[in-house]
């Protein structure tokens, strides 16, 4: 019994230390973002249940797509509020032309510019290489022409996974530092 209690206590202490470390890492990442010059890949906020889009969807008709849920809309607004609270400047917001991505960018940051290479490759896997290379090229340019703030790219999990090898939750952020040559380095993840 005593050994089991000691093991439980040790596990609780380890979990508390891990949580404290995660909080410190998050605070350090927000501080870095205040300095600017990073690119943030954001998966769109929470959507209505489902996977992919309904058959026959059209990009120019949001009613035919899987869109943000009420919680997703609130989440996107909270994300924007957190960026303001942390005093993180967002210079540009690029978005997949899917309504759930555009709406996430607009609700969070008040702006969103469609960019086709951020389009979902879920239904179009043959476009993965082209889109991924085009995004990498644009991101790496921010290493040479460093923006004063940060650049946000709102897209889909499948695209973020192709770019970073990371699978992310809805609304999760992957922060990368452009290298100025041909790629970028993942420096952290945020869940707002």
Secondary structure, DSSP 8 states (H G I E B T S, - for coil): -HHHHHHHHHHHHHHHHHHHHHHHHHHHHHHHHHH--EEEEEE---BSSSSS--TT-BTTBGGGS--B-HHHHHHHHHHHHHHHHTT--EEEEEE-SSHHHHHHHHHHHS--EE-GGGS--SS-GGGHHHHHHHHHHHHHHHHHS--SSEEEEEE-HHHHHHHHS----TTEEEEEEE-SSS-EEEEEEEE-
